[in-house]
């Protein structure tokens, strides 16, 4: 139920803001708006406010099919217009006004993202400290000299160094570096009176096409440092059958000394030989005593590989820090994050077009709904971050030069500005058909990816 409510709220807000951008600028330009609709199809609710802007008689509508919306304006191309109202028709407006009205929707989404990121910065959010777990064996992080327990205090590309506020902040920078093919320099806090040192993560060697869990495993920075503690057990799972209990702190698995939760998860994953589980002796600390337990994991399929699972939450909650900004810094960081996410989205779309990034990165309504529910369950600020991310995506997507999107209409206006004449009706029809076909292909791929992620 939470997933459905969170998804509907997200859709309603993002669509309303997008369409309000078109509506508000149209009114400011003197264009008469006939209808403002959230959704398509059968009308569920409609009303006309008693007090409207001069010259306006707009009907506001909530329709049955919620995946979209529109602002219908007076336009001679769509029906007869009275002579006394011709100056209020969209098609009679100067080029700059028409372009401003079309661009206002995506810009409104980007401005909403700035507001949401700013609100999160002001409210503050609890995130794990950027203290690293033991890296995945053979990963770039291990090859770079990281061993686990390091506290990353600063990081940057190409000579820049910015403070790292949390593990999530560090993951974002790693994601950017991996997808852009740029090496990331980490500044590690010194311990025991030793000076800070620098470690270079050679992310240019990742060749990432997907920003997924496998990418982070190749890099090796998967999770923050946690105690190797057994948490909640799944009823009837391998951990319960073996005699493990919630609260057990694992000291060794076979001959391997265990120092953090991520390392323990990796050892469990690797406890499979030729597709069969490998029984190992665990030593755990329980009530001040060392207890010897034989554990036989279950084998699961993951990404085409067979891995071990014990049916328990592994690792204690990490050390947390409250990340909060002041008034000015919060606004600035909201602007910067919106720009960074927008730029990364554009680059990923470009890479998908030329085959340098996988089309698996396309997501549709099922994935968005799933993330909406998960983020809402984590708290208000996490839901705001989710809304900001989707708002950026919606704004950038609508600026793409596809004929059926706002960006396509802006391309028409660019042609008109350069040549002095508008695109002909015949060409407009051809381009619209091609745009619809391409958009349907993109939607089909996105929905296929959704089904694969959620049910595959």
C-alpha positions as CSV (number, residue, x, y, z in Angstrom):
1,X,0.0,0.0,0.0
2,X,2.8,2.4,0.9
3,X,4.4,1.8,-2.6
4,X,1.1,2.7,-4.4
5,X,0.5,5.8,-2.3
6,X,4.2,7.0,-2.6
7,X,4.1,6.4,-6.4
8,X,0.8,8.3,-6.9
9,X,2.0,11.2,-4.8
10,X,5.2,11.4,-6.7
11,X,3.5,11.2,-10.1
12,X,0.9,13.9,-9.1
13,X,3.5,16.3,-7.8
14,X,6.0,15.9,-10.6
15,X,3.3,16.1,-13.4
16,X,1.6,19.1,-11.7
17,X,4.8,21.0,-11.4
18,X,5.7,20.3,-15.0
19,X,2.4,21.4,-16.4
20,X,2.2,24.4,-14.0
21,X,5.4,25.6,-15.6
22,X,3.8,25.6,-19.0
23,X,0.6,27.1,-17.6
24,X,2.2,29.9,-15.6
25,X,4.4,31.1,-18.4
26,X,1.5,30.9,-21.0
27,X,-0.6,33.1,-18.7
28,X,2.3,35.5,-18.3
29,X,2.7,35.7,-22.1
30,X,-1.0,36.5,-22.5
31,X,-2.0,33.1,-24.0
32,X,-5.5,31.8,-23.1
33,X,-5.3,28.4,-21.4
34,X,-8.4,26.3,-21.9
35,X,-7.5,23.2,-19.8
36,X,-5.0,22.2,-17.3
37,X,-5.1,18.4,-16.9
38,X,-3.2,16.0,-14.6
39,X,-3.6,12.6,-16.4
40,X,-5.3,11.6,-19.6
41,X,-8.6,9.9,-20.6
42,X,-11.8,10.0,-18.6
43,X,-12.3,13.0,-16.4
44,X,-12.5,12.1,-12.7
45,X,-12.8,15.6,-11.3
46,X,-12.9,19.1,-12.9
47,X,-13.5,22.6,-11.7
48,X,-13.1,26.2,-12.7
49,X,-11.8,28.6,-10.0
50,X,-14.0,31.7,-9.5
51,X,-11.0,34.0,-9.5
52,X,-8.7,33.5,-12.5
53,X,-6.1,35.6,-14.3
54,X,-7.5,38.3,-16.6
55,X,-8.6,36.8,-19.9
56,X,-8.5,33.2,-18.6
57,X,-11.3,30.7,-18.2
58,X,-9.2,27.6,-17.5
59,X,-10.8,24.3,-16.6
60,X,-8.7,22.2,-14.2
61,X,-9.0,18.4,-14.6
62,X,-7.8,15.2,-12.9
63,X,-8.1,12.4,-15.3
64,X,-8.2,8.6,-15.0
65,X,-4.8,7.6,-16.6
66,X,-2.1,9.3,-14.4
67,X,1.0,8.8,-16.5
68,X,1.2,12.3,-17.8
69,X,-0.7,15.5,-18.3
70,X,-1.2,18.5,-20.6
71,X,-2.0,22.2,-20.9
72,X,-4.4,22.9,-23.7
73,X,-4.1,26.5,-25.1
74,X,-6.2,28.5,-27.5
75,X,-4.6,27.7,-30.9
76,X,-5.9,28.3,-34.5
77,X,-4.3,24.9,-35.6
78,X,-6.7,23.0,-33.2
79,X,-9.9,24.8,-33.8
80,X,-11.6,28.1,-34.8
81,X,-10.6,31.2,-32.8
82,X,-12.7,34.3,-32.5
83,X,-11.2,37.4,-34.1
84,X,-11.2,39.3,-30.8
85,X,-9.3,36.5,-29.1
86,X,-6.8,35.8,-31.9
87,X,-4.1,37.8,-30.0
88,X,-4.4,35.2,-27.1
89,X,-3.8,32.2,-29.4
90,X,-0.6,30.3,-28.9
91,X,0.2,30.1,-32.6
92,X,0.1,33.9,-33.0
93,X,2.7,34.6,-30.3
94,X,6.2,35.7,-31.1
95,X,8.9,32.9,-31.3
96,X,10.5,33.9,-28.0
97,X,7.1,33.5,-26.1
98,X,6.3,30.1,-27.7
99,X,9.8,28.8,-26.8
100,X,9.5,30.1,-23.3
101,X,6.2,28.4,-22.8
102,X,7.4,25.1,-24.1
103,X,10.7,25.2,-22.1
104,X,8.9,26.2,-18.9
105,X,7.7,22.7,-18.1
106,X,11.2,20.9,-18.0
107,X,12.7,24.0,-16.2
108,X,10.0,23.8,-13.6
109,X,11.0,20.2,-12.9
110,X,14.7,21.1,-12.6
111,X,13.8,24.0,-10.2
112,X,11.7,21.6,-8.2
113,X,14.8,19.3,-7.9
114,X,16.8,22.3,-6.6
115,X,14.1,23.0,-4.0
116,X,13.9,19.4,-2.9
117,X,17.7,18.9,-2.6
118,X,17.9,22.2,-0.7
119,X,15.2,21.1,1.7
120,X,17.1,17.8,2.3
121,X,20.3,19.8,3.0
122,X,18.5,22.1,5.5
123,X,16.5,19.3,7.2
124,X,19.5,17.0,7.4
125,X,19.7,13.2,6.8
126,X,21.3,10.4,8.7
127,X,23.9,8.6,6.6
128,X,26.8,6.2,7.2
129,X,30.2,7.6,8.0
130,X,32.6,7.2,5.0
131,X,34.6,4.5,6.8
132,X,35.3,1.7,4.4
133,X,34.6,-2.0,4.8
134,X,37.2,-4.5,3.5
135,X,37.2,-4.3,-0.3
136,X,36.1,-7.1,-2.5
137,X,39.0,-9.5,-3.2
138,X,40.8,-8.7,-6.5
139,X,38.9,-5.4,-6.9
140,X,40.4,-2.0,-7.9
141,X,40.1,-0.8,-4.3
142,X,42.2,-3.8,-3.0
143,X,44.8,-3.3,-5.8
144,X,45.0,0.4,-4.9
145,X,46.0,-0.6,-1.3
146,X,42.8,-0.3,0.6
147,X,42.4,-2.9,3.3
148,X,39.2,-1.8,5.2
149,X,38.7,0.5,8.1
150,X,40.0,3.6,6.2
151,X,38.1,6.8,6.9
152,X,37.8,8.9,3.7
153,X,37.8,12.6,4.6
154,X,38.2,14.2,1.1
155,X,38.0,13.1,-2.5
156,X,38.1,14.6,-5.9
157,X,39.0,14.4,-9.6
158,X,42.0,15.8,-11.4
159,X,43.6,17.7,-8.5
160,X,40.4,18.9,-6.8
161,X,39.7,17.8,-3.3
162,X,36.3,18.3,-1.6
163,X,35.3,17.1,1.9
164,X,33.4,13.8,2.0
165,X,30.4,14.1,4.2
166,X,29.2,10.5,4.3
167,X,29.5,7.1,2.6
168,X,26.6,8.0,0.3
169,X,28.5,11.1,-0.7
170,X,31.5,9.0,-1.6
171,X,29.4,6.5,-3.5
172,X,27.9,9.3,-5.6
173,X,31.5,10.5,-6.5
174,X,32.5,6.9,-7.3
175,X,29.5,6.5,-9.6
176,X,30.3,9.7,-11.4
177,X,33.9,8.7,-11.9
178,X,33.1,5.2,-13.1
179,X,30.5,6.3,-15.6
180,X,32.7,9.2,-16.8
181,X,35.9,7.2,-16.9
182,X,37.8,9.4,-14.5
183,X,40.1,8.4,-11.7
184,X,39.1,9.4,-8.1
185,X,41.7,10.4,-5.5
186,X,40.8,9.6,-1.9
187,X,42.3,11.3,1.1
188,X,42.5,8.9,4.0
189,X,42.6,10.2,7.6
190,X,45.7,9.3,9.5
191,X,45.5,7.3,12.7
192,X,47.7,7.0,15.7
193,X,49.4,10.3,14.9
194,X,50.2,9.4,11.4
195,X,49.6,11.9,8.6
196,X,46.8,11.6,6.1
197,X,47.5,9.8,2.9
198,X,46.1,9.6,-0.6
199,X,44.9,6.6,-2.6
200,X,43.9,6.8,-6.3
201,X,41.0,4.6,-7.4
202,X,41.6,4.0,-11.1
203,X,38.0,4.2,-12.1
204,X,39.0,4.9,-15.7
205,X,39.7,1.1,-15.9
206,X,36.2,0.1,-14.9
207,X,34.6,0.5,-18.3
208,X,31.2,0.7,-16.6
209,X,28.0,0.5,-18.8
210,X,25.6,-0.1,-15.9
211,X,25.5,1.7,-12.6
212,X,24.6,-1.5,-10.7
213,X,25.8,-3.6,-7.8
214,X,28.3,-5.5,-10.1
215,X,30.0,-2.2,-11.0
216,X,30.6,-1.5,-7.3
217,X,31.9,-5.0,-6.8
218,X,34.5,-4.5,-9.5
219,X,35.5,-1.3,-7.9
220,X,35.5,-2.9,-4.4
221,X,33.8,-0.2,-2.4
222,X,30.5,-1.8,-1.6
223,X,29.5,-0.9,1.9
224,X,30.5,1.1,5.0
225,X,32.4,-0.5,7.8
226,X,30.2,-2.6,10.2
227,X,30.8,-5.1,12.9
228,X,30.6,-8.8,11.8
229,X,27.4,-9.3,13.8
230,X,24.5,-11.6,12.9
231,X,21.2,-9.8,12.9
232,X,17.7,-11.0,12.3
233,X,17.5,-14.6,11.1
234,X,15.1,-16.0,8.5
235,X,12.9,-18.7,9.8
236,X,14.2,-22.1,8.5
237,X,17.2,-20.5,6.9
238,X,20.8,-21.9,7.0
239,X,21.8,-19.7,9.9
240,X,18.9,-20.8,12.1
241,X,19.5,-24.5,11.2
242,X,23.2,-24.2,12.0
243,X,22.5,-22.8,15.4
244,X,23.5,-19.2,14.9
245,X,21.7,-16.6,16.9
246,X,20.9,-12.9,16.5
247,X,23.7,-10.9,18.2
248,X,26.5,-13.4,17.5
249,X,29.7,-11.6,16.6
250,X,31.8,-13.7,14.1
251,X,35.5,-13.8,14.8
252,X,36.6,-16.5,12.3
253,X,35.2,-18.5,9.4
254,X,37.4,-21.5,8.8
255,X,41.0,-20.2,8.8
256,X,39.9,-16.6,7.9
257,X,39.8,-13.9,10.6
258,X,36.7,-11.7,10.2
259,X,37.0,-8.0,10.9
260,X,33.9,-6.4,9.4
261,X,30.4,-7.2,8.1
262,X,31.2,-6.7,4.4
263,X,34.1,-9.2,4.6
264,X,31.8,-11.7,6.3
265,X,29.3,-11.3,3.5
266,X,32.0,-11.9,0.9
267,X,33.2,-15.0,2.7
268,X,29.6,-16.4,2.8
269,X,29.2,-15.6,-0.9
270,X,32.4,-17.5,-1.7
271,X,31.5,-20.6,0.3
272,X,30.5,-22.6,-2.7
273,X,32.6,-25.2,-4.5
274,X,31.5,-26.5,-7.9
275,X,28.0,-25.3,-7.3
276,X,27.8,-27.1,-3.9
277,X,27.8,-25.5,-0.5
278,X,31.0,-25.7,1.6
279,X,30.5,-26.4,5.3
280,X,32.8,-24.3,7.5
281,X,33.6,-23.9,11.2
282,X,32.6,-20.5,12.5
283,X,33.8,-19.1,15.9
284,X,31.4,-16.5,17.3
285,X,31.4,-14.4,20.4
286,X,28.2,-15.0,22.4
287,X,27.6,-13.7,25.9
288,X,31.3,-13.3,26.5
289,X,32.2,-16.8,25.4
290,X,33.6,-18.2,22.1
291,X,31.2,-20.7,20.5
292,X,32.2,-23.1,17.7
293,X,29.5,-23.7,15.1
294,X,29.5,-25.6,11.8
295,X,27.6,-23.6,9.1
296,X,26.4,-24.9,5.8
297,X,25.1,-22.1,3.5
298,X,22.4,-22.3,0.9
299,X,23.3,-21.9,-2.8
300,X,21.6,-19.1,-4.7
301,X,21.9,-18.0,-8.4
302,X,23.0,-14.4,-8.7
303,X,24.0,-12.7,-12.0
304,X,24.7,-16.1,-13.6
305,X,26.9,-17.2,-10.7
306,X,26.2,-19.5,-7.7
307,X,26.8,-17.8,-4.4
308,X,26.3,-18.8,-0.7
309,X,23.6,-17.4,1.5
310,X,22.9,-18.1,5.2
311,X,19.4,-16.5,5.5
312,X,20.3,-13.8,8.0
313,X,21.0,-10.1,8.1
314,X,24.8,-9.9,8.3
315,X,26.6,-6.9,9.8
316,X,25.6,-4.4,12.5
317,X,24.3,-0.9,11.6
318,X,27.2,1.3,10.5
319,X,28.3,4.4,12.4
320,X,26.1,7.3,11.3
321,X,26.5,11.0,10.9
322,X,23.9,13.7,10.4
323,X,24.6,15.6,7.1
324,X,23.0,19.1,7.3
325,X,23.9,22.4,5.6
326,X,23.3,26.0,6.5
327,X,20.9,28.3,4.5
328,X,23.3,29.5,1.8
329,X,25.4,26.2,1.6
330,X,22.1,24.2,1.4
331,X,20.9,26.2,-1.6
332,X,24.3,26.1,-3.3
333,X,24.6,22.3,-2.8
334,X,21.0,21.9,-4.1
335,X,22.0,23.7,-7.3
336,X,25.2,21.7,-7.7
337,X,23.6,18.4,-7.1
338,X,20.8,19.2,-9.6
339,X,23.5,20.2,-12.2
340,X,25.5,17.0,-11.5
341,X,22.6,14.7,-11.8
342,X,21.4,16.4,-14.9
343,X,24.8,16.3,-16.6
344,X,25.2,12.6,-15.6
345,X,21.8,11.8,-17.0
346,X,22.6,13.5,-20.3
347,X,25.9,11.7,-20.6
348,X,24.3,8.4,-19.9
349,X,21.6,9.0,-22.5
350,X,24.3,9.9,-25.0
351,X,26.3,6.8,-24.2
352,X,23.3,4.6,-24.6
353,X,22.7,6.0,-28.0
354,X,26.2,5.2,-29.2
355,X,26.4,1.8,-27.4
356,X,28.9,2.8,-24.7
357,X,26.2,2.3,-21.9
358,X,23.7,-0.5,-21.6
359,X,20.0,0.1,-22.3
360,X,19.4,-1.8,-19.1
361,X,19.9,1.7,-17.4
362,X,16.4,2.7,-18.7
363,X,13.8,2.4,-16.0
364,X,10.0,2.6,-16.3
365,X,7.0,3.0,-14.0
366,X,7.4,-0.3,-12.2
367,X,11.0,0.4,-11.0
368,X,10.0,4.0,-10.2
369,X,7.0,2.7,-8.1
370,X,9.3,0.2,-6.3
371,X,11.9,2.9,-5.5
372,X,9.1,5.3,-4.4
373,X,7.9,2.7,-1.8
374,X,11.4,1.9,-0.6
375,X,12.4,5.5,-0.2
376,X,9.2,6.4,1.6
377,X,9.7,3.5,4.0
378,X,13.2,4.9,4.8
379,X,11.9,8.3,5.9
380,X,10.8,11.7,4.7
381,X,14.2,13.0,3.6
382,X,15.0,9.8,1.6
383,X,11.6,10.2,-0.2
384,X,12.5,13.9,-1.0
385,X,15.8,12.7,-2.5
386,X,13.9,10.2,-4.6
387,X,11.5,12.9,-5.8
388,X,14.4,15.2,-6.7
389,X,16.1,12.5,-8.7
390,X,12.9,11.7,-10.7
391,X,12.2,15.4,-11.2
392,X,15.6,15.8,-12.7
393,X,15.1,12.8,-15.0
394,X,11.7,14.1,-16.1
395,X,13.1,17.5,-16.8
396,X,16.1,16.2,-18.8
397,X,14.0,13.6,-20.7
398,X,11.5,16.3,-21.8
399,X,14.4,18.4,-23.1
400,X,15.5,15.6,-25.4
401,X,15.1,16.6,-29.1
402,X,12.3,14.1,-29.8
403,X,9.4,15.6,-31.8
404,X,6.7,14.5,-29.3
405,X,8.6,16.0,-26.3
406,X,9.2,19.6,-25.3
407,X,12.7,19.4,-26.6
408,X,11.4,18.4,-30.1
409,X,9.2,21.6,-30.2
410,X,12.2,23.6,-29.2
411,X,14.1,22.2,-32.1
412,X,11.2,23.3,-34.4
413,X,11.5,26.8,-33.0
414,X,15.3,26.7,-33.4
415,X,14.7,25.9,-37.1
416,X,12.2,28.7,-37.4
417,X,14.6,31.1,-35.7
418,X,17.5,30.2,-38.1
419,X,15.5,30.0,-41.4
420,X,12.7,32.5,-40.7
421,X,10.0,29.9,-41.5
422,X,8.2,27.3,-39.5
423,X,8.4,23.6,-40.1
424,X,5.8,22.5,-42.8
425,X,2.7,20.5,-41.7
426,X,3.9,17.6,-43.8
427,X,7.3,17.4,-42.1
428,X,5.7,18.0,-38.8
429,X,3.5,15.0,-39.3
430,X,6.4,12.8,-40.3
431,X,8.5,13.9,-37.4
432,X,5.7,13.4,-34.9
433,X,5.1,9.8,-36.1
434,X,8.8,9.0,-35.9
435,X,9.0,10.5,-32.4
436,X,6.0,8.5,-31.2
437,X,7.5,5.3,-32.6
438,X,10.9,6.0,-30.9
439,X,9.2,6.9,-27.6
440,X,7.2,3.7,-27.7
441,X,10.4,1.7,-28.3
442,X,12.0,3.4,-25.3
443,X,9.0,2.7,-23.1
444,X,8.9,-0.9,-24.2
445,X,12.6,-1.3,-23.3
446,X,12.1,0.4,-19.9
447,X,9.1,-1.8,-19.0
448,X,11.0,-4.9,-20.1
449,X,13.9,-3.8,-17.8
450,X,11.4,-3.2,-15.0
451,X,10.0,-6.7,-15.3
452,X,13.5,-8.2,-15.5
453,X,14.7,-6.3,-12.4
454,X,11.7,-7.0,-10.3
455,X,10.7,-10.5,-11.3
456,X,13.7,-11.9,-13.2
